[in-house]
Amino acid sequence: MEPSAGEAGWQPLGEDVRRTLELLLDGPSDLHRGLRAQIPYAEMRDSGCSCPCVYLRVAAQAPRARQAAPAARGLGPVASAPLLDADGGYDGEATLFAHDGVLEDLQFCDWEGHGPGPRPLWEWLGPRYG
């Protein structure tokens, strides 16, 4: 099943965002496995932020079993990693949020203001936090 593209700016995940999600969710927990299963059904929309942040949602036609990963109710961070500049220096944080076990928001807090430069987003990630 393909996500429904075009509605109010929603579109299929870009390759950069998809790979970033896969790397952030590479952990062995049931939560990470459940959220990884949502990636093929996820859509994204630009957040309007100067960083490459995106809002996420799981397509409405996705099977119910893939929509909710085991998680506490409400909105909260589910994965994060430091952002590293091209020389390996600290440049901020990437944080993935879920709401009631469904992908919600991918935030990049680029505190140093350098951005990923010409590198893909996923190459900007440092080691994932446990």
Secondary structure as GFF3:
##gff-version 3
##sequence-region A 1 130
A	DSSP	three_ten_helix	7	9	.	.	.	ID=ss1
A	DSSP	beta_strand	11	12	.	.	.	ID=ss2
A	DSSP	alpha_helix	15	24	.	.	.	ID=ss3
A	DSSP	alpha_helix	30	38	.	.	.	ID=ss4
A	DSSP	three_ten_helix	39	41	.	.	.	ID=ss5
A	DSSP	beta_strand	42	46	.	.	.	ID=ss6
A	DSSP	beta_strand	54	58	.	.	.	ID=ss7
A	DSSP	alpha_helix	64	67	.	.	.	ID=ss8
A	DSSP	beta_strand	75	84	.	.	.	ID=ss9
A	DSSP	beta_strand	90	99	.	.	.	ID=ss10
A	DSSP	beta_strand	102	109	.	.	.	ID=ss11
A	DSSP	three_ten_helix	121	124	.	.	.	ID=ss12
###
